C-alpha cells in the first residue's frame, strides 16, 4: 500500500470537499478533462466530458479526486462527443501560456523561475492591451512554473489557427524580416521594431549619439546606409526587449485544454489562482491551498524551501513541515509521507 499516495488523495479530497470551484463562462459548451490522482504516476486523462450544471460537475470531481483538471478553450455544440470533428466547433478563447520551461534563461530555483515568468507576463499583458486593444482577459498563476492568460473578447473567438499563429509571430518576433529593398518591411514584427527604435531615439540622446543617427534617419520610405548600420547594431537589444516568450502551440491551438482556475496542480499541490495585480501577486503565498498543521515527511534531497511562511534549508531525512509544504514536496517528488 502506497501511504504517500493515500495521503495525497486524502488531502486533495479534503480540498475539493471544502472549496467551491467556479466554472468558466459558458461551461456547458466546453469540454472537461481529468487526470485521476489514484492512477499516478501514470498520466491517464479522461476527457470529452461535459456538464449541464455545477452540481453535476462537483459530483464528478469528488468521485474521481483528480491530480489535474482541465477545460477547453473552445466552445462546442456537442462538447462530449469523442471525435473532435463531431463536436461542432463554435469558437475559442485566445489562450497564452508562459512557462518557465520555455524561457531562454533556465533555472532550478522554483522562486527564480516564477520571477522570470512574471517579467514575460507583464510584457504580454501590456502588448495585448496597447497593441491589440484587449479589454476582457483573465490572468492566472498556473499552479506550476508559470502563468496563463485567457482573452474573451468576441473579436478573437472565431480566429482560426492561421490567424492565431500571426499573433504568435507578432509577439515572438518569429524570424522577422525587417528590411526589404532598403526600407522597413511591412510585417508586424518590422513595425514593432521601427516604432520601438524611434521611441528610444526620441527618449535617449546618448543612444542617438552611440548609433550616430537621429529620428529623421529612420524614414519609412528609404533608409540611409548609416541608418541600416545602426539598425543592425540595435537589433539584438530590441529583439531581447520586444520578444515575448510564450508556449506558441498553446495559442495557435483552437481546441486547447487548459488548467481549470481554482483547481490544484498535481505536481505542486498549489492552486491555479487568479492574478489581480501582477506586481504584488506572490504565488508562493497566495496559491497555497493547504493548512499549517505539522506533518512528518522523508525528504530525499537538500534544498532551500520557500513557501508560505517557510523559508529554510531542508536536508535528506525525516523533517517536520507544515501540511502545505509537505504536500508541495511530495507532489514534486522530493519527499514521501511518514506516518
C-alpha positions as CSV (number, residue, x, y, z in Angstrom):
1,X,0.0,0.0,0.0
2,X,1.4,3.4,-1.0
3,X,0.9,5.6,2.0
4,X,2.2,8.6,0.3
5,X,-0.4,8.4,-2.5
6,X,-3.1,7.7,0.0
7,X,-2.1,10.8,2.0
8,X,-2.2,12.9,-1.2
9,X,-5.6,11.5,-2.1
10,X,-6.9,12.4,1.3
11,X,-5.6,15.9,1.2
12,X,-6.9,16.6,-2.3
13,X,-10.3,15.2,-1.4
14,X,-10.4,17.4,1.6
15,X,-9.6,20.5,-0.5
16,X,-12.2,19.8,-3.1
17,X,-14.8,18.9,-0.4
18,X,-14.2,22.3,1.4
19,X,-13.8,24.6,-1.6
20,X,-16.2,25.6,-4.4
21,X,-14.5,25.7,-7.8
22,X,-16.1,28.3,-10.1
23,X,-16.8,27.1,-13.6
24,X,-15.7,29.1,-16.6
25,X,-18.1,31.2,-18.7
26,X,-20.4,29.1,-20.9
27,X,-19.2,25.9,-19.3
28,X,-22.0,23.9,-20.9
29,X,-20.3,24.4,-24.3
30,X,-16.9,23.3,-23.1
31,X,-15.1,20.0,-22.9
32,X,-13.6,19.0,-19.5
33,X,-10.8,16.5,-18.8
34,X,-9.5,14.9,-15.6
35,X,-6.3,13.0,-14.6
36,X,-7.2,10.9,-11.5
37,X,-4.7,11.0,-8.7
38,X,-5.1,7.3,-7.9
39,X,-3.6,6.3,-11.3
40,X,-0.4,8.3,-10.9
41,X,2.5,8.0,-11.8
42,X,0.7,7.0,-15.0
43,X,-0.8,10.2,-16.6
44,X,-4.2,8.9,-17.7
45,X,-6.6,11.6,-19.0
46,X,-10.3,11.1,-19.1
47,X,-11.7,13.7,-21.5
48,X,-14.7,14.5,-23.8
49,X,-16.7,15.2,-20.6
50,X,-19.3,17.9,-20.3
51,X,-21.6,19.2,-17.5
52,X,-25.1,20.6,-17.5
53,X,-24.9,22.0,-14.0
54,X,-22.4,22.9,-11.3
55,X,-23.8,20.1,-9.1
56,X,-23.1,17.6,-11.8
57,X,-19.5,18.9,-12.1
58,X,-19.0,18.8,-8.4
59,X,-20.3,15.2,-8.1
60,X,-17.9,14.1,-10.8
61,X,-15.0,16.0,-9.2
62,X,-15.5,14.4,-5.8
63,X,-15.9,10.9,-7.3
64,X,-12.6,11.0,-9.1
65,X,-10.3,13.1,-6.9
66,X,-8.1,14.5,-9.7
67,X,-4.5,15.4,-9.7
68,X,-5.2,17.7,-12.6
69,X,-8.4,19.3,-14.0
70,X,-8.6,20.9,-17.5
71,X,-11.3,22.6,-19.6
72,X,-11.3,23.5,-23.3
73,X,-10.6,27.0,-24.6
74,X,-13.1,26.0,-27.3
75,X,-16.9,26.2,-27.3
76,X,-18.7,23.3,-28.9
77,X,-22.3,22.5,-29.8
78,X,-21.6,18.9,-28.6
79,X,-18.6,19.0,-26.2
80,X,-19.0,15.4,-25.0
81,X,-18.5,13.8,-28.4
82,X,-15.5,11.6,-28.5
83,X,-14.4,12.6,-32.1
84,X,-13.3,16.2,-32.5
85,X,-15.0,16.5,-35.8
86,X,-18.3,15.7,-34.2
87,X,-18.1,18.3,-31.5
88,X,-19.1,21.2,-33.9
89,X,-16.6,23.9,-33.0
90,X,-18.2,27.3,-32.3
91,X,-15.2,29.4,-31.3
92,X,-12.4,29.6,-28.7
93,X,-10.9,31.9,-26.2
94,X,-7.4,33.2,-27.1
95,X,-5.1,31.5,-24.6
96,X,-1.5,32.3,-23.7
97,X,0.8,30.1,-21.6
98,X,4.0,31.5,-20.1
99,X,6.0,28.6,-18.7
100,X,9.5,29.0,-17.2
101,X,10.5,25.8,-19.0
102,X,10.1,27.7,-22.3
103,X,12.2,30.7,-21.3
104,X,15.7,31.3,-22.7
105,X,17.1,31.6,-19.1
106,X,16.9,28.2,-17.3
107,X,17.0,27.8,-13.5
108,X,16.4,25.1,-11.0
109,X,15.1,27.6,-8.5
110,X,11.3,27.5,-8.3
111,X,11.2,31.0,-7.0
112,X,13.5,32.4,-9.6
113,X,11.6,30.6,-12.4
114,X,8.4,32.3,-11.3
115,X,10.0,35.7,-11.3
116,X,11.3,35.2,-14.8
117,X,7.8,34.1,-15.9
118,X,6.3,37.2,-14.3
119,X,8.5,39.5,-16.4
120,X,7.2,37.9,-19.6
121,X,3.7,38.1,-18.3
122,X,4.0,41.9,-17.8
123,X,5.2,42.3,-21.3
124,X,2.5,40.1,-22.7
125,X,-0.4,41.9,-20.9
126,X,0.9,45.3,-21.9
127,X,1.1,44.4,-25.6
128,X,-2.4,42.8,-25.5
129,X,-3.8,46.0,-24.1
130,X,-1.9,48.6,-26.1
131,X,-1.3,46.8,-29.5
132,X,-4.4,44.6,-29.7
133,X,-6.9,46.6,-27.6
134,X,-7.9,43.6,-25.5
135,X,-10.5,44.6,-22.9
136,X,-11.7,41.3,-21.5
137,X,-9.0,39.0,-20.2
138,X,-8.2,37.0,-17.1
139,X,-4.7,36.2,-15.7
140,X,-3.9,33.1,-13.7
141,X,-1.0,31.6,-11.9
142,X,-0.8,28.1,-13.4
143,X,-0.1,26.3,-10.1
144,X,3.3,25.3,-11.6
145,X,6.1,27.4,-13.0
146,X,4.2,30.0,-15.0
147,X,1.0,31.9,-15.9
148,X,-2.0,31.7,-18.2
149,X,-3.8,34.5,-19.9
150,X,-7.4,33.9,-21.2
151,X,-8.7,36.5,-23.7
152,X,-12.5,36.5,-24.0
153,X,-13.1,39.5,-26.4
154,X,-15.6,38.4,-29.0
155,X,-13.5,39.6,-32.0
156,X,-10.9,36.9,-31.2
157,X,-13.3,34.0,-30.6
158,X,-13.7,33.0,-34.3
159,X,-10.0,33.2,-35.2
160,X,-8.6,30.1,-36.8
161,X,-5.2,28.6,-36.2
162,X,-3.5,30.6,-39.0
163,X,-4.7,33.9,-37.6
164,X,-3.6,32.9,-34.1
165,X,-0.2,32.0,-35.4
166,X,0.1,35.5,-36.8
167,X,-0.4,36.8,-33.3
168,X,2.3,34.4,-32.0
169,X,4.7,35.7,-34.7
170,X,3.9,39.3,-33.7
171,X,4.7,38.6,-30.0
172,X,7.7,36.3,-30.5
173,X,9.2,38.2,-33.5
174,X,9.4,34.9,-35.2
175,X,12.1,35.1,-38.0
176,X,11.4,38.8,-38.6
177,X,12.3,40.3,-42.0
178,X,13.0,43.9,-41.0
179,X,14.3,45.3,-44.3
180,X,13.1,44.9,-47.8
181,X,14.5,46.9,-50.7
182,X,16.3,49.4,-48.4
183,X,13.2,50.2,-46.3
184,X,11.4,48.8,-43.3
185,X,9.4,45.7,-44.2
186,X,5.6,45.8,-44.0
187,X,5.4,42.9,-41.5
188,X,4.0,43.3,-38.0
189,X,7.4,42.5,-36.5
190,X,9.1,45.2,-38.5
191,X,6.5,47.7,-37.5
192,X,7.1,46.9,-33.8
193,X,10.8,47.2,-34.3
194,X,10.6,50.5,-36.1
195,X,8.2,52.1,-33.5
196,X,10.4,50.9,-30.6
197,X,13.7,52.2,-32.2
198,X,12.1,55.6,-33.0
199,X,10.8,55.9,-29.4
200,X,14.2,55.0,-27.9
201,X,15.9,57.6,-30.1
202,X,13.4,60.3,-29.0
203,X,13.9,59.4,-25.3
204,X,17.6,58.7,-25.1
205,X,20.1,61.3,-26.6
206,X,23.0,59.1,-25.6
207,X,21.6,56.3,-27.8
208,X,21.3,58.6,-30.8
209,X,25.0,59.6,-30.3
210,X,26.1,55.9,-29.9
211,X,24.3,54.9,-33.1
212,X,25.2,58.1,-34.9
213,X,21.7,58.7,-36.2
214,X,18.6,60.7,-35.4
215,X,14.9,60.0,-35.7
216,X,14.9,61.7,-39.1
217,X,17.2,59.0,-40.4
218,X,14.5,56.4,-39.7
219,X,12.4,57.2,-42.7
220,X,9.9,54.6,-43.8
221,X,10.4,55.2,-47.5
222,X,14.2,54.7,-47.7
223,X,16.8,54.1,-45.1
224,X,20.3,55.6,-45.4
225,X,23.4,53.5,-45.1
226,X,24.2,54.8,-41.7
227,X,20.6,54.0,-40.6
228,X,21.0,50.5,-41.9
229,X,24.2,50.1,-40.0
230,X,22.7,51.5,-36.8
231,X,19.7,49.2,-37.2
232,X,22.0,46.2,-37.4
233,X,23.7,47.3,-34.2
234,X,20.5,47.9,-32.3
235,X,18.7,44.8,-33.4
236,X,19.8,42.3,-30.7
237,X,18.9,44.7,-27.9
238,X,15.5,45.4,-29.5
239,X,14.6,41.8,-30.0
240,X,15.5,40.9,-26.4
241,X,13.3,43.7,-25.1
242,X,10.4,43.1,-27.5
243,X,10.2,39.4,-27.8
244,X,7.6,37.7,-25.5
245,X,8.4,34.0,-24.7
246,X,5.1,32.1,-24.9
247,X,4.3,28.5,-25.5
248,X,3.4,29.1,-29.1
249,X,1.4,25.8,-29.8
250,X,-1.0,26.7,-26.9
251,X,-2.0,30.0,-28.6
252,X,-2.3,28.6,-32.1
253,X,-4.5,25.7,-30.9
254,X,-8.2,26.4,-31.3
255,X,-9.2,23.3,-29.2
256,X,-6.7,23.6,-26.3
257,X,-7.2,22.1,-22.9
258,X,-6.1,24.5,-20.1
259,X,-6.0,24.2,-16.3
260,X,-9.2,25.0,-14.5
261,X,-8.9,28.1,-12.3
262,X,-9.3,27.1,-8.6
263,X,-8.2,23.6,-9.2
264,X,-5.0,22.0,-7.8
265,X,-1.8,21.4,-9.8
266,X,-0.9,17.8,-9.2
267,X,2.9,18.4,-9.5
268,X,3.0,21.1,-6.8
269,X,-0.2,21.0,-4.7
270,X,-0.6,24.7,-5.4
271,X,-3.9,26.2,-6.6
272,X,-4.5,27.7,-10.1
273,X,-5.1,31.3,-8.8
274,X,-6.4,34.5,-10.4
275,X,-3.9,37.3,-10.5
276,X,-5.4,40.7,-10.0
277,X,-2.2,42.7,-9.6
278,X,0.8,41.3,-11.4
279,X,3.4,43.3,-9.4
280,X,2.1,42.5,-5.9
281,X,1.0,38.9,-6.5
282,X,3.1,36.3,-4.7
283,X,2.2,32.8,-5.9
284,X,4.3,31.1,-3.1
285,X,1.9,32.6,-0.6
286,X,-1.4,33.3,-2.4
287,X,-1.6,30.0,-4.2
288,X,-1.1,27.9,-1.0
289,X,-4.1,25.6,-0.7
290,X,-3.5,23.6,2.5
291,X,-3.2,24.2,6.2
292,X,-0.2,24.6,8.5
293,X,-0.7,21.5,10.7
294,X,2.7,19.9,11.0
295,X,3.4,16.7,9.1
296,X,6.4,14.4,9.0
297,X,7.9,13.6,5.6
298,X,11.1,11.9,4.5
299,X,13.0,14.3,2.2
300,X,15.2,12.9,-0.5
301,X,17.4,15.9,-1.3
302,X,18.9,19.1,0.1
303,X,17.2,22.3,-0.9
304,X,16.2,25.8,0.1
305,X,12.4,25.7,0.6
306,X,10.5,29.0,0.3
307,X,6.7,28.6,0.5
308,X,4.0,30.2,2.7
309,X,5.7,31.1,6.0
310,X,8.5,28.6,5.5
311,X,11.9,30.0,4.5
312,X,14.6,27.4,5.4
313,X,17.0,24.8,4.2
314,X,15.9,21.2,4.4
315,X,18.1,18.2,4.3
316,X,17.6,14.5,3.4
317,X,15.8,12.5,6.2
318,X,12.8,12.9,8.3
319,X,11.5,16.5,8.6
320,X,8.5,18.1,10.3
321,X,6.9,20.7,8.0
322,X,3.5,22.5,7.6
323,X,1.0,20.5,5.7
324,X,1.2,22.8,2.6
325,X,5.0,22.5,2.4
326,X,4.8,18.7,2.9
327,X,2.2,18.4,0.0
328,X,4.4,20.6,-2.2
329,X,7.5,18.4,-1.7
330,X,5.5,15.2,-2.1
331,X,3.9,16.4,-5.4
332,X,7.3,17.5,-6.7
333,X,8.7,14.0,-6.0
334,X,11.2,15.3,-3.3
335,X,9.6,13.7,-0.3
336,X,7.4,10.8,0.9
337,X,4.8,10.7,3.7
338,X,6.0,9.3,7.1
339,X,3.0,8.4,9.3
